[in-house]
Amino acid sequence: MPEAAYIVAATRTAGGRKGGRLREWHPADLGAVVLNELMDRSGVDPERVEDVVMGCVMQVGEQSTNIARNAVLASRLPESVPATSVDRQCGSSQQALHFAAQAVMSGTQDVVIAAGVESMTRVPMGLSVTLPFKEGFGQPKSPRMEERYPNIQFSQFMGAEMVAEKYGLTKDQLDEYGYLSHQRAIAATQAGAFKEEIVAVDGKDKEGAVVRHDSDEGIRFDVSMEGMRGVKLLKEGGAITAATSSQICDGASGVMIVSEKALKELGLEPMARIHHLSLLGHDPVIMLEAPIPATERALKKAGMSIDDIDLFEVNEAFASVPVAWLNTLRADPDKLNVNGGAIALGHPLGASGTKLMTTLVHALRARGKKWGLQTMCEGGGMANVTIVERL
C-alpha cells in the first residue's frame, strides 16, 4: 500500500495582466514569494524540505536554467534544498504536484513542495519556439512526426474550435459560459473568497506607482452579456472569441505535500489528502479533448462516480473545454469552477496547476465539502486528473 500524502499549505499570487502590476517581477523572485509563503503558512523548518518541483512552460530567458532551482536560490530556503523544473505544458504544475505526491507516497521523501510560475509578460508565450527558429535552430516538429501527422500544425486554438464543432457548441453557449466565469470571479472576489489563498505582493500601476497586488487583475467587473456577444470571432464560422479564451497572465502558486510521518512529527494540520493521481495521452490534433476521457478513467480507477465529487476545477483554456467536459460527463454545473476560472482570472501556464489546486482546497474548506477533482487540457493532447479529500 502506498503511503498517504497530505496538502498542508497552499497559496498563489493574484493573477497579473500582461504588462500589468506584476510586470517588473522576475519570475524566479515571484516563485520565491510562493516558496517563502508556504514556509510561513506551514511553519515547517526550511531544512526539512527535501525537494521543490516547479512547473513552467516557457523555459527560456528569465525562466531558463532550471527556474525551480533559481526560485529556491531567490527564496529563504537553504542551498541544500534541490529543485527541478517540469514541462507538461499547461498541466506543468499539476504534474509537479503529482511528482511531489508520488515521492511522498513512495516513502522516499516526507516534505516536498510542488509549485509553478509563469511570467507571460517577461517571457511571452511561444518564445521557446520562435526565438531559436529565427536564429536557424529548427522547430519542434520532427521529420518522423511529420510523417505521422502530415501537413498538420498543432494548435491549441484550432483544437478549441475542433472541440466546439465536435460537441455541437455554439458561440452563444460559449459566450454565456464566459460571462458566467466573470460573474463567479466577481462574486468570489467581492465576498473575499480568495483572501485566504492569495499572498499579496507589491506591484506597479500604469503610472509606475507601487500598489498592493492582492486581487486578480484580469477580472472585468463591468462585464455584460451584450459585451461578450459583441466580441469578434477569432475564426470565421467558428465559435471562439478572445472573450471566451483564457487570459494571458503572470503568476506563481504552490502547495506543500507531506507524509503522515511528517504530519505527526511536525504537528501539522492537513488541508486535504491526495486520493487519486492519473494522466492520459490523447489525440494531439484536437488536443484539448483529453480531460473528458481522462476524467472518466480516473473516476473508474478511483471507484467513484461523477456525482461523488463535490467540486470540480477544469481549466478554462477556452470555454469549449469545460462546456464539452460538463455536457459529456453530465456533471452538476453548480459544482464546476465555482469561483470562476481562467477566462476571468487568467491562465499563467505553468503556474495554473497548483493555482487551481490552491483554489480547490480552499473552496472545499469554505463550503464544508469533501471531494474535489481537478483536470486540465495540455499541449500535445494530454490531461492530468487529481482527486483530493478535504480533511
SEZARO-858878 format. One line per field, with one value per residue (C-alpha): residue number from 1; residue in three letters; chain; x, z negated, y. Coordinates in Angstrom, 3 decimals. Each point is the difference from the previous one (the first is absolute). Layout:
BEGIN
n	(NUM_...)
res	(ALA_...)
chain	(A_...)
px	(X_...)
pz	(Z_...)
py	(Y_...)
end
This chain:
BEGIN
n	(1_2_3_4_5_6_7_8_9_10_11_12_13_14_15_16_17_18_19_20_21_22_23_24_25_26_27_28_29_30_31_32_33_34_35_36_37_38_39_40_41_42_43_44_45_46_47_48_49_50_51_52_53_54_55_56_57_58_59_60_61_62_63_64_65_66_67_68_69_70_71_72_73_74_75_76_77_78_79_80_81_82_83_84_85_86_87_88_89_90_91_92_93_94_95_96_97_98_99_100_101_102_103_104_105_106_107_108_109_110_111_112_113_114_115_116_117_118_119_120_121_122_123_124_125_126_127_128_129_130_131_132_133_134_135_136_137_138_139_140_141_142_143_144_145_146_147_148_149_150_151_152_153_154_155_156_157_158_159_160_161_162_163_164_165_166_167_168_169_170_171_172_173_174_175_176_177_178_179_180_181_182_183_184_185_186_187_188_189_190_191_192_193_194_195_196_197_198_199_200_201_202_203_204_205_206_207_208_209_210_211_212_213_214_215_216_217_218_219_220_221_222_223_224_225_226_227_228_229_230_231_232_233_234_235_236_237_238_239_240_241_242_243_244_245_246_247_248_249_250_251_252_253_254_255_256_257_258_259_260_261_262_263_264_265_266_267_268_269_270_271_272_273_274_275_276_277_278_279_280_281_282_283_284_285_286_287_288_289_290_291_292_293_294_295_296_297_298_299_300_301_302_303_304_305_306_307_308_309_310_311_312_313_314_315_316_317_318_319_320_321_322_323_324_325_326_327_328_329_330_331_332_333_334_335_336_337_338_339_340_341_342_343_344_345_346_347_348_349_350_351_352_353_354_355_356_357_358_359_360_361_362_363_364_365_366_367_368_369_370_371_372_373_374_375_376_377_378_379_380_381_382_383_384_385_386_387_388_389_390_391)
res	(MET_PRO_GLU_ALA_ALA_TYR_ILE_VAL_ALA_ALA_THR_ARG_THR_ALA_GLY_GLY_ARG_LYS_GLY_GLY_ARG_LEU_ARG_GLU_TRP_HIS_PRO_ALA_ASP_LEU_GLY_ALA_VAL_VAL_LEU_ASN_GLU_LEU_MET_ASP_ARG_SER_GLY_VAL_ASP_PRO_GLU_ARG_VAL_GLU_ASP_VAL_VAL_MET_GLY_CYS_VAL_MET_GLN_VAL_GLY_GLU_GLN_SER_THR_ASN_ILE_ALA_ARG_ASN_ALA_VAL_LEU_ALA_SER_ARG_LEU_PRO_GLU_SER_VAL_PRO_ALA_THR_SER_VAL_ASP_ARG_GLN_CYS_GLY_SER_SER_GLN_GLN_ALA_LEU_HIS_PHE_ALA_ALA_GLN_ALA_VAL_MET_SER_GLY_THR_GLN_ASP_VAL_VAL_ILE_ALA_ALA_GLY_VAL_GLU_SER_MET_THR_ARG_VAL_PRO_MET_GLY_LEU_SER_VAL_THR_LEU_PRO_PHE_LYS_GLU_GLY_PHE_GLY_GLN_PRO_LYS_SER_PRO_ARG_MET_GLU_GLU_ARG_TYR_PRO_ASN_ILE_GLN_PHE_SER_GLN_PHE_MET_GLY_ALA_GLU_MET_VAL_ALA_GLU_LYS_TYR_GLY_LEU_THR_LYS_ASP_GLN_LEU_ASP_GLU_TYR_GLY_TYR_LEU_SER_HIS_GLN_ARG_ALA_ILE_ALA_ALA_THR_GLN_ALA_GLY_ALA_PHE_LYS_GLU_GLU_ILE_VAL_ALA_VAL_ASP_GLY_LYS_ASP_LYS_GLU_GLY_ALA_VAL_VAL_ARG_HIS_ASP_SER_ASP_GLU_GLY_ILE_ARG_PHE_ASP_VAL_SER_MET_GLU_GLY_MET_ARG_GLY_VAL_LYS_LEU_LEU_LYS_GLU_GLY_GLY_ALA_ILE_THR_ALA_ALA_THR_SER_SER_GLN_ILE_CYS_ASP_GLY_ALA_SER_GLY_VAL_MET_ILE_VAL_SER_GLU_LYS_ALA_LEU_LYS_GLU_LEU_GLY_LEU_GLU_PRO_MET_ALA_ARG_ILE_HIS_HIS_LEU_SER_LEU_LEU_GLY_HIS_ASP_PRO_VAL_ILE_MET_LEU_GLU_ALA_PRO_ILE_PRO_ALA_THR_GLU_ARG_ALA_LEU_LYS_LYS_ALA_GLY_MET_SER_ILE_ASP_ASP_ILE_ASP_LEU_PHE_GLU_VAL_ASN_GLU_ALA_PHE_ALA_SER_VAL_PRO_VAL_ALA_TRP_LEU_ASN_THR_LEU_ARG_ALA_ASP_PRO_ASP_LYS_LEU_ASN_VAL_ASN_GLY_GLY_ALA_ILE_ALA_LEU_GLY_HIS_PRO_LEU_GLY_ALA_SER_GLY_THR_LYS_LEU_MET_THR_THR_LEU_VAL_HIS_ALA_LEU_ARG_ALA_ARG_GLY_LYS_LYS_TRP_GLY_LEU_GLN_THR_MET_CYS_GLU_GLY_GLY_GLY_MET_ALA_ASN_VAL_THR_ILE_VAL_GLU_ARG_LEU)
chain	(A_A_A_A_A_A_A_A_A_A_A_A_A_A_A_A_A_A_A_A_A_A_A_A_A_A_A_A_A_A_A_A_A_A_A_A_A_A_A_A_A_A_A_A_A_A_A_A_A_A_A_A_A_A_A_A_A_A_A_A_A_A_A_A_A_A_A_A_A_A_A_A_A_A_A_A_A_A_A_A_A_A_A_A_A_A_A_A_A_A_A_A_A_A_A_A_A_A_A_A_A_A_A_A_A_A_A_A_A_A_A_A_A_A_A_A_A_A_A_A_A_A_A_A_A_A_A_A_A_A_A_A_A_A_A_A_A_A_A_A_A_A_A_A_A_A_A_A_A_A_A_A_A_A_A_A_A_A_A_A_A_A_A_A_A_A_A_A_A_A_A_A_A_A_A_A_A_A_A_A_A_A_A_A_A_A_A_A_A_A_A_A_A_A_A_A_A_A_A_A_A_A_A_A_A_A_A_A_A_A_A_A_A_A_A_A_A_A_A_A_A_A_A_A_A_A_A_A_A_A_A_A_A_A_A_A_A_A_A_A_A_A_A_A_A_A_A_A_A_A_A_A_A_A_A_A_A_A_A_A_A_A_A_A_A_A_A_A_A_A_A_A_A_A_A_A_A_A_A_A_A_A_A_A_A_A_A_A_A_A_A_A_A_A_A_A_A_A_A_A_A_A_A_A_A_A_A_A_A_A_A_A_A_A_A_A_A_A_A_A_A_A_A_A_A_A_A_A_A_A_A_A_A_A_A_A_A_A_A_A_A_A_A_A_A_A_A_A_A_A_A_A_A_A_A_A_A_A_A_A_A_A_A_A_A_A_A_A_A_A_A_A_A_A_A_A_A_A_A_A_A_A_A_A_A_A_A_A_A_A_A)
px	(0.000_1.332_0.612_-2.559_0.819_-1.506_-0.232_0.822_0.355_-1.141_0.394_0.214_0.645_-2.920_0.091_1.625_-1.022_2.534_2.058_-1.946_0.826_2.471_1.914_3.179_0.203_2.701_-1.674_2.608_-0.789_-3.740_0.425_2.071_-2.886_-2.192_2.729_0.486_-3.741_-0.347_2.663_-1.834_-3.372_1.218_2.547_2.270_3.744_1.414_2.713_-2.700_-0.990_1.445_-0.827_-1.770_-1.729_-1.106_-2.012_0.881_-0.792_2.195_3.357_2.069_1.609_-0.960_-1.696_2.932_2.783_-2.365_-2.383_-0.918_3.551_0.262_-3.197_1.466_3.174_-2.129_-1.970_0.996_0.211_3.526_2.312_-0.360_-3.548_0.146_-2.524_-1.044_-2.141_-2.842_-1.592_-3.261_-1.269_-3.045_-0.036_3.593_-0.627_-2.804_2.622_2.397_-2.632_-0.237_3.768_0.146_-2.884_1.518_3.306_-1.838_-2.234_3.074_1.462_3.189_-0.749_-2.076_-0.233_-0.175_-1.185_-1.839_-0.257_-0.257_0.957_-0.500_0.613_-1.774_0.955_3.737_0.195_-2.736_-1.895_1.774_3.391_1.719_-1.034_0.187_3.345_2.103_-1.872_0.903_3.647_-0.082_-0.210_-3.046_-3.417_-1.574_-1.843_2.414_0.024_-1.412_-2.760_-0.747_-0.311_-2.520_-1.869_0.557_-0.732_-1.481_0.850_-0.651_-2.046_-1.885_-2.206_-0.947_-0.495_-2.439_-1.985_0.073_-1.374_-2.799_-0.881_0.190_-2.244_-2.432_0.788_-1.146_1.516_-3.009_0.585_3.664_-0.743_-2.411_2.655_2.606_-2.431_-0.656_3.731_0.278_-3.152_1.317_3.447_-1.572_-2.211_2.919_2.248_-2.636_-0.830_3.677_0.059_3.591_1.317_1.318_1.783_1.692_3.409_0.085_3.041_0.959_-0.674_0.061_-3.018_-0.083_1.790_2.712_-1.166_0.297_-3.362_-1.037_-0.734_-2.470_-2.843_-0.163_0.641_-1.735_-3.560_-2.261_-2.301_-2.024_-0.646_-3.363_-1.606_-0.417_3.703_0.941_-2.140_1.493_3.553_1.088_0.616_3.641_-0.839_-2.696_-2.794_1.470_-1.247_2.969_0.764_2.637_-2.692_-0.494_3.730_2.253_1.840_3.755_1.161_3.004_0.016_1.381_-1.573_0.922_-0.984_1.951_-0.462_1.063_-0.129_-1.985_3.287_0.830_-3.573_0.329_3.629_-0.500_-3.489_-1.482_-3.682_-0.927_-2.183_-0.603_1.180_1.066_-2.456_0.745_2.572_-0.128_0.628_-0.830_1.418_-2.581_-0.370_2.615_-1.887_-3.305_2.346_-2.346_-2.518_2.175_-1.581_-3.201_1.394_2.605_-2.731_-2.043_3.000_1.046_-3.452_-0.035_3.453_-1.023_-3.259_-2.040_-2.764_-0.274_-2.712_2.365_2.091_-1.031_2.050_1.796_2.799_0.275_2.381_-1.685_2.651_-2.923_-3.694_-0.562_2.143_-1.976_-3.358_0.718_1.320_-3.098_-2.472_1.713_0.490_-3.396_1.570_-1.882_0.800_-0.363_3.076_2.258_2.505_-2.172_2.281_0.523_2.834_2.758_-2.320_-0.427_2.965_2.742_2.027_3.664_0.933_2.470_-1.476_-3.602_0.129_0.828_-2.017_-3.148_0.825_0.477_-3.416_-1.573_1.166_-0.936_-3.441_-0.599_0.843_-2.093_-3.037_0.394_0.318_2.055_1.045_1.683_1.157_2.381_0.856_1.336_0.727_3.648_2.004_0.705_-3.406_0.422_-1.852_0.799_-2.719_0.371_-2.633_0.360_-1.891_-0.365_0.871)
pz	(0.000_0.832_-2.770_-0.491_1.343_-1.447_1.084_-3.015_1.663_3.299_1.339_3.163_1.128_1.486_3.787_1.799_3.459_2.828_-0.655_-3.224_-3.682_-0.007_3.080_-1.910_-1.949_1.161_0.123_-2.313_-2.613_0.490_-0.510_-3.105_-1.500_0.134_-1.449_-2.916_-0.582_-0.132_-2.723_-1.920_0.286_-0.924_-2.622_1.295_-0.531_3.466_-0.590_0.063_3.621_2.088_3.493_1.977_3.225_2.028_3.195_2.702_3.719_1.637_-1.394_1.830_-0.945_-3.535_-0.424_1.278_-1.743_-2.405_-1.173_-2.988_-1.360_0.720_-1.976_-2.919_0.150_0.030_-3.026_-3.598_0.460_-0.668_2.864_-1.091_1.433_3.578_2.701_3.453_2.725_1.741_3.389_0.672_1.805_-1.718_-2.518_-1.090_-3.648_-0.290_1.098_-2.524_-2.626_1.274_-0.149_-3.508_-1.226_1.588_-1.765_-3.314_0.797_0.894_-3.437_1.410_-1.120_-2.747_0.860_3.608_1.561_3.318_1.660_3.276_1.471_3.276_0.950_3.331_0.092_-0.297_1.774_2.666_1.020_2.826_-0.601_-0.496_3.568_1.867_-1.319_0.998_3.305_0.915_-0.689_2.266_-2.685_1.363_-1.452_-2.236_2.625_1.196_3.394_-1.564_-1.679_3.390_1.491_-2.673_0.089_3.541_0.640_-3.483_-2.093_-3.639_-1.361_-3.258_1.615_2.825_-2.561_-1.907_3.187_0.777_-3.463_0.484_3.376_-1.153_-3.010_1.810_-2.069_1.287_-0.478_-2.123_-2.352_-0.377_-0.489_-2.788_-1.650_0.272_-1.567_-2.835_-0.630_-0.551_-2.124_-2.278_-0.234_-0.824_-2.689_-1.489_-0.083_-1.541_-2.616_-0.905_1.138_1.263_-3.034_-1.770_3.028_1.446_-1.133_0.631_1.620_1.006_3.654_2.263_1.409_3.523_-1.199_-1.748_-3.541_-2.518_-0.701_-2.001_2.340_-1.911_2.469_3.464_2.509_2.980_-1.312_2.016_-2.655_2.662_2.045_1.752_2.097_2.789_-0.131_0.090_3.060_1.780_0.024_3.457_0.811_0.215_2.975_2.582_-0.539_-3.334_-3.573_-2.024_-0.729_-2.104_-2.671_-0.208_-0.127_-3.054_-0.776_0.320_-3.596_-2.296_-3.233_-2.317_-2.229_-2.172_-2.483_-2.690_-0.088_-2.959_-1.195_-2.968_-1.859_0.550_-0.785_-3.482_-0.657_0.917_-1.449_3.306_0.789_3.358_2.440_2.260_0.806_3.497_0.950_3.675_2.626_3.673_3.458_3.584_3.443_2.728_3.534_0.421_2.886_-1.732_-3.017_-2.595_-0.229_-2.292_-3.341_0.952_0.373_-2.686_-2.519_0.970_-0.506_-3.250_-1.540_1.019_-1.486_-3.194_-0.253_0.021_2.074_1.251_-2.586_-2.846_0.683_-1.798_1.963_3.344_1.361_3.781_1.523_2.266_2.707_2.354_-0.909_2.283_-2.253_-3.285_1.825_2.010_-3.167_-1.960_2.637_0.751_-3.623_-1.047_-2.990_-2.152_1.457_-3.459_-1.124_2.837_-0.431_-2.699_-0.457_3.696_2.170_2.378_2.310_-2.810_-2.287_2.525_0.967_-0.995_1.921_-2.201_-3.197_0.731_-1.353_-3.609_0.362_0.681_-2.827_-2.378_0.938_-0.177_-3.510_-1.338_1.638_-1.462_-3.458_0.367_1.154_-2.370_2.882_0.156_3.497_2.695_3.510_2.156_3.660_2.860_3.699_1.027_3.152_1.842_-0.902_-3.666_-3.270_-3.694_-2.507_-3.748_-2.585_-3.547_-3.234_-2.224_-3.626)
py	(0.000_3.481_2.503_2.761_3.473_3.166_3.620_2.176_3.405_1.499_3.504_2.072_3.516_1.879_-0.121_2.904_1.177_0.092_3.122_0.509_0.281_-2.922_1.144_0.897_-3.264_-2.389_-3.450_-1.564_2.638_-0.495_-3.733_0.706_2.000_-3.106_-2.233_2.389_0.258_-3.791_-0.057_2.731_-1.709_-3.466_0.998_-2.760_0.427_0.816_-2.596_-2.707_0.690_-2.824_1.227_2.709_-1.052_3.019_0.183_2.513_-0.113_2.645_-1.109_2.588_3.318_0.969_-3.380_-2.079_-1.966_-1.770_2.724_-2.175_0.063_3.716_0.601_-1.950_2.102_3.162_-1.206_-0.530_-3.764_-1.266_-0.951_-3.632_-0.091_-1.340_0.857_-1.055_1.561_-1.809_0.624_-1.796_3.071_1.546_-2.863_0.600_0.836_-2.545_-2.507_1.549_-0.772_-3.578_-0.465_1.474_-2.152_-3.113_0.668_0.142_-2.986_-2.075_0.629_1.522_3.576_1.602_3.715_1.161_3.248_-0.032_3.383_1.860_3.352_1.813_3.601_0.268_3.676_-0.518_-3.380_0.121_-3.120_-1.816_1.633_-3.354_-0.902_3.303_1.232_-3.046_-0.281_3.580_-0.808_-3.055_-2.678_-1.814_-0.684_-2.684_-2.050_-2.687_-1.755_-3.162_1.984_1.541_-3.485_-0.931_3.330_1.326_3.676_0.417_3.013_-0.816_2.894_0.428_2.617_-2.349_-2.756_2.211_0.589_-3.727_-0.800_2.536_-1.494_-3.632_0.609_2.295_3.086_3.382_3.431_0.980_-2.947_0.853_3.702_-0.925_-2.134_2.766_2.446_-2.463_-0.364_3.751_0.140_-2.737_1.602_3.379_-1.549_-1.949_3.066_2.241_-2.655_-0.399_-3.640_0.319_1.876_-3.087_-1.429_3.101_1.240_3.739_1.626_3.503_0.755_3.044_1.821_1.484_3.131_-2.004_0.658_-2.835_-1.646_-3.034_-2.894_-2.142_-0.603_-1.531_2.726_-1.587_-0.023_2.293_1.417_1.819_-3.156_-0.280_-2.674_2.521_0.797_-3.686_-0.599_3.006_-1.355_-1.135_-3.632_-1.024_-2.201_0.646_-2.492_-1.086_0.340_1.332_3.649_1.711_0.379_-3.773_-0.768_-0.030_3.202_0.427_0.205_0.361_-1.968_-2.642_-2.627_-2.949_-2.679_-1.836_-3.760_-2.113_-3.602_-1.240_-0.352_3.672_0.982_-1.538_0.929_3.652_0.384_1.141_0.405_-1.559_1.905_-2.988_-3.511_-0.988_-2.752_-0.642_0.976_-0.929_1.364_-0.901_0.602_0.657_1.371_2.789_1.599_0.759_0.232_1.532_-2.845_-2.131_1.074_-1.852_-3.552_0.723_0.846_-3.041_-2.271_1.693_-0.424_-3.654_-0.598_1.797_-1.965_3.202_1.556_3.551_0.625_-0.932_3.108_3.200_2.565_-0.032_2.176_-0.408_2.511_2.525_0.087_0.668_-0.105_-2.994_-2.210_0.189_0.188_-3.164_-1.673_1.006_-1.140_-3.307_-1.055_1.388_1.677_2.486_3.457_1.546_-1.971_1.131_2.861_1.521_3.036_0.603_-1.229_0.990_1.948_2.526_-0.674_-0.727_-3.064_0.375_-3.170_-1.885_1.464_-0.959_-3.559_0.830_3.211_-2.034_-2.417_2.923_1.358_-3.462_-0.898_3.423_-0.189_-3.468_1.319_3.138_-1.974_-2.919_-2.465_-3.189_-1.083_2.087_-0.882_2.031_-0.483_2.052_-0.281_0.050_0.570_-3.233_-1.421_-0.970_0.490_-0.470_-0.863_0.488_-0.959_1.314_-0.556_3.050_-0.705)
end
